[in-house]
């Protein structure tokens, strides 16, 4: 064999060894993935037909959420078919419903999605694709097809941020305001 053939043979050998090593490493990573998923499933706890109480923003306040199903894993609880109320001093202040959601246990942050509707006892209503309730920051954020109804006003917007007491509301994106007028003086 001449020098060029030996050199080509050497490079082909190195390429084959690299290919075999890559294949073995890839196979080892694939076998580790199911183990990780199995460990997550082992650590997950699943409940059906459950009522959960989550501490709220104010003193003597909490969310009481009725869930069709809840899966809790470490710091996050995942919920389905949610309906609940927010109580302050044993009086209901808000009512919520959503298809899905999450509870972040440490921060007490609630995230709802899939046909979310939040109503206050004084007649305000927010409907949105996604809504978060942050107890520590005392804020509500909603985005995606947001509708806010209050008294004689309806606001349609892409997103909003408000305090949990609705004292300050900030709209984002395209916003349309519709007001209803009383009967004309006649």
N, C-alpha and C positions, 0 to 999 in steps of 0.2 A: 504494500500500500504506500502510496506517496503521501507527502506531507498534507496536502489539501484534503484528501479523504480521511486521514487521521483526525484532522481538526474538525471536519464536519461530523464524524462519528462521535467525537468528544462532546460537541454541542448538542447533538441529538440525545446522547446519554444524559446530559445534565437536564435537558428539557423533560425527558421521561421521568427522571427522579423528582423533579419539581412538580410534575403533574400528579405523580403518585402521592407525594406529600400533601399537595393541595386537596386531593380527594380524601385522604385520611383525616385531615383537619376538618374539612367540610362535614364528613360523616360524624365525627365526634361532636361538632357543634349541633348537628341535627338531633343527636341522641340526648343532648343536654336540654334542648328546648322543651320536650315533653316533660322532663323532670321538673323544670321551673314551673310550667303550667300546672302540673300535678300538685306541687307545693302550694301554689296560689289557691287552688281548689280546696286543698286540705285546710288552709287557714281561713277560708271563707266560711261564714255562717249564713244559712239561708232560713228565712221565716216566711210564713204565709198567714194572711189574715191578722195583721198585727196593728196595734196602736202604739205610737212612739211619742214621747214627750221630749221636746228639745228646748233648753233654756233660751229665753228671748233677750231683747235689748234692754228693757226696763226692769226695775226691781219688781219682783212678784209677777213676772211674765213668762210665758212659754207657748210653744207650738204644740198642739195635740193633733198628730197626723194619723189618719187611718189609711193603711196600705194593704193592697192585695198581696204584695210580695216585697220582701226586702232581703238584699244580700249585703252583708257587712264584711268588709275586708280592711283590716288595719284602721286607717284614719278616715275611710270613706264608706258610707252606707248608700247603696243604690236602691231606689224605690220604684214601684210601679203602681198605677191606678191610685193616685193620691187624692184624698179629700181631708180637709182639716180646718182647724180654727186656731187663731192666735188670741190668747187670753192675757189680760192685764188685770190684776187684782180680782181674779175669778170671773171677769166679765169678758165675753167674746168681743174682739175689736175688729178682726179680719177673718175672712173665710177664703180658703184657697182650694183650687182643684187643678190637677195636671195629670197627664198620662205617665210621665216619668220624672225622676229627680234624683238628687244626691244630697246627702248630709255630710259635711266636712266636720267631724266630731270635735277636733281641737279648736277650730275657729268659730264653730256653730254657724257656719255659712250654709245656707240652703240654696240649691240651684234646681229650678223646675223647668221642664220643657214638654213639648207636645200638648198643644191646646191648653195653655195656662190661663187661668182667670183668678184674679185677686179682687175681692170686694171688701170695702170697709163698712162698718155698721152705720156710718153717716152718709152712705150712698155713693161713694167714689168707687170706680171700677177700672181695673187695668186688665186688658186681654193682650196676650203676646205669644210669640213662638217660644221665647226663653225669658225667664225672670229669675233674678237672684235676690236673696234677702241676706244682708250682711249684718249680723247682730252687733259685732264690735264697732263697725263704722256707722251703724244705724242708718243704712241706705238700702234702697230698692233700685235695682237696675233692670230694665226691660228692653228687649230689642227683637226686631223681626215682626212686622205687621202689628205694631203697637197701637192700641186704642185706649185712650184715657177718657172716661166719662165722669163729669162732676157737675152737679146742679144742671144748668141749662147749656152746658158746653161739652162738645165732643172734640177730642184732638186725635188725629191720625198721624202717626209719625214712624220713623224708622227705629228710633230709640229714645229712651228717657232715663234720667237718673233723678231720684228724689229722696228726701229724708223719709224715714219710716212714718213720720206724722204728716207727710205731704205738705209741709210748710214751704219748701222750696223745690220746684220742679224745673229741670233743665232738659230741653228737647234736643235731639241730634238728627241730622239728615233731613230729608224732605218732610215738611210738617204742614198739615192742613187743619185749620180750626173752624168748627161749625158751631154757631150759637143759635139757640132757639129764642124767639121773641114771644112775649105774651100777646094777648089779643090787642088789636089796635084800638086806640082811644076813639070813640066814635060819636 
